[in-house]
Amino acid sequence: MKTYREFIAWQKAMFFVTDVYKTTLTFPREELFGLTSQIRRAATSIPSNLAEGFGRKGNNEFIRYIRISIGSLYECQTQLEISKNIGYLNLSDFELMYQQTKEIEALLRGLEKKLME
């Protein structure tokens, strides 16, 4: 790969970030510095860490940043569930976004495994 933009995981993570931002626009204003900010930062961290790890040019460093991306992904999953539980996110939107995270996770795990070989 010549650039991190070629990774399907990065591309799907970018779509996910966009969806998170659009979805959280409907969250209550009082959550702007709470849950809204937290889920946006965690979602942004997924493709950002993948790009940063790619830029490190060493497999061990790249693997470390992929794992950080996965941690941010799990953080998003938890925050999506919280959002659903308190009524900020309907079940349909939750399931769609949660499925996106599972796809990204599978891609990141595959990339991690390939780099470890």
KEVO-803587 format. One record per residue: residue in three letters; z, x, y of N, C-alpha, C, CB in turn. Coordinates in steps of 0.1 Angstrom, whole numbers, plus 5000, padded with zeros to 4 digits. Glycine has a CB too. Layout:
BEGIN
ALAZXYZXYZXYZXY;...
END
This chain:
BEGIN
MET500050084988500050005000500050095013501249915000;LYS499250055022499150125035500150075045497750115040;THR500549955044501449895054502349785047500749835066;TYR503549765052504449665047503849525048505749675054;ARG502949505057502349375059501549335047501349375071;GLU501149425038500449395026501249335015499749515021;PHE502549345016503449295006503549135007504849355007;ILE503349074996503448924996504848884999503048864982;ALA505848954995507248924998507448925013508149034992;TRP506849025020507049025035506348905041506449165040;GLN505148875036504348765042505148635040502948755035;LYS505648615028506348485025507648485033506648475010;ALA508348595035509548605043509248575057510148745042;MET508148615062507748575076507548425078506448655080;PHE506848365068506748215068508148155068505848175057;PHE508948205060510348145058511048155072511148225048;VAL511048275078511648285092511148185101511448435097;THR509848165101509248065110509747925107507748065109;ASP509847895094510447765090511847745094510247745075;VAL512647855093514047855097514147825112514747985093;TYR513447895120513447865134513047725138512547965141;LYS512047675132511547535134512647435130510247505127;THR513147455118514147365113515447365121514447395098;THR515947485125517147485132517047435147517647635132;LEU515847415151515747345165516347215165514247335168;THR516447145153517047015153518647015151516446935141;PHE519147135149520647145147521347115160521047295142;PRO522547065160523247035172523347155181524646975169;ARG523347125194523447235204524647315203523347175218;GLU525747255199527047325198526947425186528147235196;GLU525947425178525847525167524947645171525247455155;LEU524447645183523547745188524147885185523247725202;PHE525347905188525948035186526748045173526848065198;GLY526647945165527347945152526347955141528147815151;LEU526247845134525347835122523847865125525447705115;THR523347805136521947835140521647975142521647755153;SER522548045149522348185152522448265139523348235162;GLN523448235131523648305119522548295109524948265112;ILE522048175107520948165097519648225102520648015094;ARG519448215115518248285121518248435119518048245136;ARG519448495122519648635121519448685106520948685126;ALA520048605097519948645083518448635078520848555074;ALA517748525082516348505078515448615084515848375083;THR515748655097514948765103515148895096515348775118;SER516348915091516749035084515949065071518249035081;ILE515448955065514748975052513449055054514448835046;PRO512449005062511249085064511549215072510149005070;SER512449215081512749325089513249445080513849295100;ASN514149415071514649525062513549575053515849485055;LEU512749485048511649525040510649625047510849405034;ALA510349585060509549675068510249805070509149605081;GLU511449805074512249925077512250015064513649895082;GLY512549955053512650035041511350105037513049945029;PHE510250025039508850085037508650205046507749975040;GLY509150195058508950305068509750435064509350265081;ARG510750415055511550535052510750635043512850485045;LYS509750585036508850665028509450725015508350775036;GLY510650695012511150734999511550614991512450825001;ASN511250624978511550504969513050464969511150544955;ASN513950564968515350534968515750454981516250654966;GLU515350504992515650435005515050295005515150525017;PHE513750285001513050165001513850064992511550174996;ILE514250104980514950014971516249974978515350094958;ARG516950064985518150024992517949915002518850144999;TYR516849925009516549825019516049695013515449875029;ILE515349705002515049574994516249504990514149614982;ARG517249574986518549514982519249454994519449624975;ILE519149515005519749455018519049325021519649555029;SER517649325019516849205021517349095012515349235019;ILE517649125000518049034990519448974994518149094975;GLY520349064999521649015004521448915015522449135008;SER520548945024520248855035519748725030519348915046;LEU518948735020518348615014519448525008517348655003;TYR520348585001521548504996522348445007522348594987;GLU522448515018523248465029522448345034523348575040;CYS521148345035520348225039520548115030518948265040;GLN520548135017520748035007522047965009520648084993;THR523048035012524447985014524447905027525448095015;GLN523847955038523847885050522947755050523247975061;LEU521847755042521147635040521947535033519847665032;GLU522747575023523547475016524647425025524247545003;ILE525247505033526247455043525547355052526847575051;SER524347385057523647295066523347165059522347365070;LYS523047165047522747045039524146965038522147065025;ASN525147035034526446965031527046905044527447075026;ILE526746955055527346895067526346805075527747005077;GLY525146785068524246685073523246735084524946575079;TYR523146865086522146915095520746925089522647055101;LEU520746935076519546955068519446845058519447095062;ASN518346775057518246665047517846735033517146565051;LEU518046655023517846715009516446765007518246604999;SER515446695012514046735010513846865017513146625016;ASP514246885029514047015036514847125030514446995051;PHE516047095025516847195018516147245006518247135015;GLU515647154998515047184985513747274988514647064977;LEU512947234998511747305001512147455006510947235012;MET513047465014513447595019514147675009514347585032;TYR514947615000515647684990514647744980516647594982;GLN513547664977512547704968511747824974511547594966;GLN511547824987510947944994511848074991510847915009;THR513148054993514048174990513948224976515448134994;LYS513848134967513648174953512348244950513748044943;GLU511348204956510048274955510148414961508948194962;ILE510748424973510848554979511748644971511448534994;GLU512848594966513748664957513048724945514948584952;ALA512148644938511448694927510448804931510648574920;LEU509848794942508948894947509649024950508148854959;LEU510849014957511649134960512149194947512849094969;ARG512649124938513149174925512049244918513749064916;GLY510849194918509649254912509349384918508449164912;LEU509349394931509049514939510149614936509049484954;GLU511449574936512549664933512349724919513849584933;LYS511949644909511749694895510649794895511549574886;LYS509549754901508349844901508749984907507249784909;LEU509449984918509850114924510850194916510450084938;MET511550124907512550194899511950264887513650094895;GLU510750224884510050274872509550414874508850184868;
END
